Amino acid sequence: MAEAGANEIYFDDGFMENLMANESIGKFIEQGEAFRTLMAYYKCAIMEVETKFNVLNEDFSAEYDRNPIETVKTRLKSPESIIEKLQRKGLPFSAESIEQNLSDIAGVRVICAFPEDIYLLSECLLEQDDIRLIRRKDYIAEPKPNGYRSLHLIVEVPIFLHNEKRFMKVEVQLRTIAMDFWASLEHAIYYKKGHNAEELRAELKECAETSAALDLRMQDIRARLDEDDDSV
Ligand code: 0O2
């Protein structure tokens, strides 16, 4: 087999044969061009939403001398995860099906220091007149049974192409630093099996509650600091 160049990936024959033997995945591969174009649109939508949050952060920094955002992370769902999700949900393998049925191809995660900044930023985003809210799930007000907390928004944002304006879906997850840290640890034990897995999950759930209480205490300290500054 030829050496793969820096940007090339070679699959062995068996891998491609297995993939093409699955009729629906074969069709998906045939749709390569449409798939690549769609992914480029999602990338543009990610850039639009990321910029909106960066603008809000700058604005708050200039107006109130503080940054509500610690970090913005973005990700485009990998082809493997897209195929797995379509397969799991029994959905057709096509660019059209992806656009119609999946809402988390483009992901933007906004990490804040304090819980109240999550709601502030989400309101600021949703008030913008080019943003359409498709779905909102508040896992902070109602945490998942395992302790997971975050605010999830599915929004549609317009991207302006050379010949059309197109609305694309983006999943926005807003969470505190502590919630993010917890979620990465939870993700690591998600697939864990074995005798102590249940014990670890129970302990992690307790950590979620302790860390949510800590988030609120630190937010309260910040509010009291602000009051002191105002009274000087
Ligand atoms: P990835 O790679 O992070 O994207 P849907 O997408 O609508 O079919 P669902 O379950 O309705 O699925 O979406 P929901 O509840 O809004 O959550 C989707 C994403 O939130 C997940 O994406 C995770 O990123 C995150 N998430 C939700 N629940 C948990 C949890 O219990 N633990 C952790 N660590 N993350 C969670 P993906 O697709 O799993 O992966």
Residues whose N, C-alpha, C, O or C-beta is under 5 A from the ligand:
A	BS01	0O2	D104 Y148 H152 A183 E186 H187
